[in-house]
């Protein structure tokens, strides 16, 4: 299974969900759901093939991590796709997922990653929990964008057939709250596992400063969002705006760190 095939399925599924957003036919949503399921299945087979070729979980490089984040996000969105009220979220997620897969495809196909002999149990736990948290933040980001779009349409009094098909604001807010909460827990656990992994290898704190500082900034943004939500009662629009800012910041830090400081994390610390 090649990533080109996986991306092709994602593109087809995205086109089908966009069609459903404007043309609410039962046959269209059935085809969209089938294509989304095929996308998930082909993506899983691709990840298994990477693991088989490299003899390790494909999590040891930035592009492998990005690929896994897209896959885990897809697993969440496929649940929404099979619910009537949230099915159209696929029209917003799948085109973005297709674009990201196409962007990382050349690097991912050439990158097998180096096995990490000293990874021990803490490294896979660290990477899986952090990537899982980032995947939930990606879901929260899409939900936030759709929330602000629907909210803007309502505020301007321009409700029309297409906008009326967007998920209700209450449902989007619940999705946003759940993803932020579980994602924050996963990221926090990942930071703890990462500390234990580095400690097991006797890596000095100086080597972790760059990555730890970037992770702390992202963690604080989402911690602030959750605090304001549960302590002060912020919800909906405010939470959506903070989530979008936090997710964009997370992506910028991820790209910048891996370009400027490629040895500041993961296998680079053991070399």
C-alpha positions in Angstrom: 0.0 0.0 0.0 1.5 3.4 -1.0 0.8 6.8 0.4 -0.4 8.0 -3.0 -3.3 5.5 -2.9 -4.1 6.6 0.7 -4.1 10.2 -0.3 -6.3 9.4 -3.3 -8.9 7.8 -1.1 -8.8 10.8 1.2 -9.3 13.2 -1.7 -12.3 11.2 -3.0 -13.9 11.0 0.5 -13.4 14.8 0.9 -15.0 15.5 -2.4 -17.9 13.3 -1.5 -18.5 15.1 1.8 -18.3 18.5 0.2 -20.9 17.3 -2.3 -23.1 16.2 0.6 -22.7 19.6 2.2 -24.5 21.2 -0.8 -26.5 18.2 -2.0 -28.2 16.3 0.8 -28.9 13.0 -0.9 -28.8 9.7 1.1 -26.8 8.1 -1.7 -24.1 10.8 -1.5 -23.5 10.4 2.3 -23.4 6.6 1.9 -20.7 6.9 -0.7 -18.9 9.5 1.4 -18.9 7.2 4.4 -17.7 4.2 2.4 -14.9 6.2 0.9 -13.9 7.5 4.4 -13.9 3.9 5.7 -11.7 2.9 2.8 -9.4 5.8 3.5 -9.0 4.7 7.1 -8.4 1.1 6.1 -5.8 2.0 3.4 -4.0 4.3 5.8 -3.8 1.6 8.5 -2.4 -0.8 5.9 0.2 1.8 5.0 1.2 2.3 8.6 1.5 -1.5 9.1 3.7 -1.7 6.0 6.0 1.1 7.4 6.2 -0.8 10.7 7.0 -4.0 8.9 9.7 -2.5 6.7 11.4 -0.6 9.5 10.8 -3.2 12.2 9.5 -0.6 14.6 6.5 1.7 15.1 6.7 4.5 12.5 7.0 7.3 15.1 10.7 8.1 15.1 10.8 11.1 12.8 8.7 14.3 12.4 7.0 13.1 9.1 6.1 9.8 10.7 4.6 11.6 13.7 2.6 13.9 11.4 1.4 10.9 9.5 0.3 9.2 12.7 -1.5 12.4 13.9 -3.5 12.5 10.7 -4.4 8.8 11.1 -5.5 9.2 14.7 -7.5 12.4 13.8 -9.2 10.4 11.1 -10.3 7.7 13.6 -12.1 10.4 15.6 -13.7 12.1 12.6 -14.9 8.8 11.1 -17.1 8.5 14.2 -18.6 11.9 13.5 -19.1 11.0 9.8 -21.5 8.2 10.8 -23.6 10.5 12.9 -26.2 12.6 11.0 -25.7 15.8 13.0 -22.0 15.9 12.5 -21.5 14.1 9.2 -20.6 17.3 7.3 -17.5 17.8 9.5 -15.8 15.5 7.0 -16.1 18.2 4.4 -13.8 20.4 6.5 -11.4 17.8 7.8 -10.7 15.5 4.8 -9.5 18.2 2.3 -7.0 19.4 5.0 -5.9 15.8 5.7 -5.4 15.2 2.0 -3.3 18.3 1.6 -1.1 17.4 4.6 -0.6 13.8 3.4 0.4 15.1 0.0 2.8 17.5 1.7 4.6 14.9 3.7 4.4 12.1 1.1 7.8 12.6 -0.6 9.7 12.7 2.8 7.7 9.9 4.3 8.2 7.5 1.5 12.0 8.0 1.7 12.2 8.1 5.5 12.3 4.7 7.2 13.5 6.2 10.5 16.4 4.7 12.5 15.4 2.1 15.2 15.9 3.5 18.6 17.7 0.8 20.6 17.5 2.6 23.8 13.9 3.7 23.5 12.6 1.3 26.2 9.0 1.5 27.2 8.9 5.3 27.9 9.6 6.4 24.4 6.6 4.7 22.6 4.4 5.8 25.5 5.7 9.3 25.1 5.2 9.5 21.4 1.8 7.8 21.3 0.3 10.0 24.0 1.7 13.2 22.6 0.6 12.4 19.1 -2.8 11.3 20.4 -3.2 14.6 22.2 -2.1 16.6 19.1 -4.7 14.6 17.1 -7.4 15.6 19.5 -6.3 19.2 19.3 -6.5 18.9 15.5 -10.1 17.7 15.9 -10.8 20.6 18.2 -9.3 23.0 15.7 -11.6 21.9 12.9 -14.6 22.0 15.3 -13.5 25.6 16.3 -13.3 26.7 12.6 -16.8 25.3 11.9 -18.1 26.8 15.1 -16.9 30.3 14.2 -18.2 29.9 10.7 -21.7 28.9 11.8 -21.7 31.5 14.6 -20.8 34.2 12.1 -23.6 33.2 9.8 -26.1 33.3 12.6 -24.9 36.7 13.9 -25.2 38.2 10.4 -28.7 36.7 9.9 -27.7 35.0 6.7 -29.0 31.5 7.4 -29.4 29.6 4.2 -29.7 26.0 3.1 -25.9 25.2 3.2 -25.3 26.9 6.6 -28.3 25.2 8.1 -26.6 21.9 7.4 -23.7 22.7 9.7 -23.7 21.0 13.1 -25.5 22.9 15.9 -23.3 25.2 18.0 -24.1 23.2 21.1 -22.8 20.0 19.6 -19.7 21.7 18.2 -19.0 23.2 21.7 -19.3 19.7 23.3 -16.9 18.3 20.7 -14.5 21.1 21.4 -14.7 20.7 25.2 -14.2 16.9 25.1 -11.3 17.1 22.6 -9.5 19.8 24.6 -10.0 17.9 27.9 -8.8 14.5 26.7 -6.1 16.1 24.5 -4.8 18.1 27.4 -4.6 14.9 29.6 -2.8 13.0 26.8 -0.3 15.8 26.2 0.4 16.1 30.0 0.9 12.3 30.3 3.2 12.5 27.2 5.4 15.1 28.8 5.7 13.0 31.9 6.6 9.9 29.9 9.1 12.0 27.9 10.8 13.1 31.1 11.0 9.5 32.3 12.5 8.4 28.9 15.1 11.1 28.9 15.9 10.3 32.6 16.4 6.6 31.7 19.0 7.6 29.1 20.7 10.2 31.5 20.0 13.0 29.0 20.8 16.4 30.6 18.1 19.0 30.9 20.2 21.3 28.7 19.6 19.0 25.7 15.8 19.1 26.4 15.4 22.9 27.0 14.5 23.8 23.4 11.8 21.1 23.0 10.6 21.4 26.6 10.1 25.1 26.2 8.1 24.8 23.0 6.0 22.1 24.5 5.4 24.2 27.6 4.2 27.1 25.6 1.6 24.9 23.8 0.6 23.2 27.0 0.0 26.6 28.7 -2.2 27.9 25.9 -4.5 24.9 26.2 -4.3 24.9 30.0 -5.5 28.6 29.9 -8.4 27.6 27.6 -9.5 24.8 29.9 -9.1 27.0 33.1 -11.2 29.8 31.6 -13.8 27.3 30.5 -14.3 25.5 33.8 -13.3 28.2 36.3 -14.9 31.2 34.7 -17.4 29.7 32.3 -15.9 30.6 28.9 -17.4 28.6 26.2 -18.2 28.6 22.5 -16.7 31.5 20.6 -14.0 32.4 23.1 -12.8 28.8 23.5 -12.9 28.3 19.7 -10.7 31.4 19.1 -8.1 30.3 21.8 -8.1 26.8 20.3 -7.4 28.0 16.8 -4.5 30.2 18.1 -3.1 27.4 20.2 -3.2 24.8 17.4 -1.6 27.2 14.9 1.1 28.0 17.5 1.6 24.2 18.0 2.1 23.6 14.3 4.5 26.5 13.9 6.6 25.4 16.8 6.6 21.8 15.5 7.8 22.9 12.1 10.3 25.5 13.3 11.9 23.2 15.9 12.3 20.3 13.5 13.9 22.5 10.9 16.2 24.6 13.1 16.9 22.0 15.8 16.6 18.5 14.3 18.6 16.9 17.1 16.6 18.5 20.0 14.2 15.7 20.3 13.6 12.0 19.8 16.5 9.9 18.3 18.6 13.1 18.0 19.1 13.0 21.8 20.8 9.6 21.6 23.2 10.4 18.9 
